[in-house]
Amino acid sequence: MKYTKTEVLNIIGTCTSENAETILLNWNNNKANTPLDLEKWNYPYFVYSFPLILNEEEVATITLVESYGCGYNLDDFMQKYLGHKDYEVSWHSFSHQTYKDWFLTVKKEFELPELVKGFYGGEYTAVDADGEEFSFKISYGDPENEKDFYVFEQYVDEWVRFENGVSIKMSDKNKSLNGWPLGEKINENIKKRVQQMNN
């Protein structure tokens, strides 16, 4: 049985006089910061994150996860990989072109250049885990004029679209990004977060 957040808070409130929001947050943080047992289980699938940098500032992080058919709970994995706070504000989509799950974690509200009236986008570069450079396009909106839809198609053909309206397209569709082993990277991220919390 699944409960809404409000129902969970109400249940916690019946058991204690302490702040239910704080208790739930601590529980979620503890869950997100519990390492995986890499000796007991094999996590062969890869994960990779790269930044969207605008005006020399990382405004969002894009994460690709290869977990298709793995049989594990991706929500639990991604909460551990991203941390509870970032996981809660991340947008998720699945790409049938790449068979990868995509996550968009917006760190700061951003605006892209207007390519044609009503449609915003840009092409940016990043590097994969092996240091190989690749390019990607990111966009949102819809062209107001029908004659401008050819621009839209350049940005959203073979795309992944999030519910917030943002689309991302890997410019070189034949490029296979090299990432990190999922389980190892989760534990690295957990170790960093716990160190930051203790400092």
URGI-V764763 format. One record per backbone hydrogen bond with DSSP energy under -0.5 kcal/mol. CO is the residue of the C=O (numbers start at 1). NH is the residue of the N-H. E is the energy in kcal/mol with one decimal. If there is no record, write none. Layout:
BEGIN
CO&NH&E / CO&NH&E
END
This chain:
BEGIN
4&8&-2.3 / 5&9&-2.5 / 6&10&-2.2 / 7&11&-2.3 / 8&12&-2.6 / 9&13&-2.4 / 10&14&-1.0 / 11&14&-0.7 / 12&15&-1.6 / 12&16&-1.0 / 19&23&-2.0 / 20&24&-2.5 / 21&25&-2.5 / 22&26&-2.6 / 23&27&-2.3 / 24&28&-2.6 / 25&29&-2.8 / 26&30&-2.6 / 27&31&-2.4 / 28&32&-2.6 / 29&33&-1.8 / 31&34&-1.1 / 33&35&-0.7 / 36&38&-1.2 / 37&41&-1.9 / 41&43&-0.5 / 42&44&-0.6 / 43&183&-0.8 / 45&182&-3.2 / 46&66&-3.0 / 47&180&-2.8 / 48&64&-3.1 / 50&62&-3.1 / 51&53&-0.7 / 52&54&-0.6 / 52&59&-2.2 / 52&60&-1.1 / 54&57&-1.2 / 57&54&-2.6 / 57&59&-0.9 / 59&107&-2.5 / 59&108&-2.0 / 60&52&-3.0 / 61&105&-2.9 / 62&50&-2.6 / 63&103&-2.6 / 64&48&-2.4 / 65&67&-1.0 / 65&101&-2.5 / 67&70&-2.5 / 72&74&-0.9 / 73&77&-1.9 / 74&78&-3.0 / 75&79&-2.0 / 76&80&-1.8 / 77&81&-2.7 / 78&82&-2.9 / 79&83&-1.5 / 83&87&-2.5 / 84&88&-2.3 / 85&89&-0.9 / 87&90&-1.1 / 89&106&-0.6 / 91&104&-2.6 / 93&102&-3.5 / 94&96&-0.6 / 95&99&-1.9 / 95&100&-0.7 / 99&68&-0.5 / 100&95&-2.5 / 101&65&-2.7 / 102&93&-2.2 / 103&63&-2.8 / 103&105&-0.5 / 104&91&-2.8 / 104&106&-0.7 / 105&61&-2.3 / 105&107&-0.6 / 113&115&-0.7 / 113&121&-2.5 / 116&119&-2.6 / 117&144&-2.8 / 118&142&-1.3 / 119&115&-1.9 / 119&116&-1.4 / 120&140&-2.3 / 122&138&-2.3 / 124&136&-2.6 / 126&134&-2.7 / 128&131&-2.1 / 132&128&-2.3 / 134&126&-2.3 / 135&171&-1.4 / 135&172&-0.6 / 136&124&-2.9 / 137&169&-2.6 / 138&122&-1.8 / 139&167&-3.1 / 140&120&-2.7 / 145&148&-1.8 / 146&149&-1.7 / 148&151&-1.4 / 148&152&-1.1 / 149&153&-2.3 / 150&154&-1.2 / 151&155&-0.9 / 152&155&-0.9 / 152&156&-1.7 / 153&157&-1.4 / 156&159&-0.9 / 160&168&-2.5 / 162&165&-2.2 / 166&162&-2.8 / 167&139&-2.3 / 168&160&-2.1 / 169&137&-3.3 / 169&171&-0.6 / 171&173&-0.9 / 172&175&-1.8 / 175&177&-0.8 / 177&179&-0.5 / 178&129&-2.5 / 180&47&-2.1 / 181&185&-2.3 / 182&186&-2.3 / 183&187&-2.0 / 184&188&-2.0 / 185&189&-2.6 / 186&190&-2.4 / 187&191&-2.2 / 188&192&-2.0 / 189&193&-2.5 / 190&194&-2.7 / 191&195&-2.0 / 192&196&-2.3 / 193&197&-2.3 / 194&198&-1.7 / 195&199&-0.7 / 196&199&-0.5
END
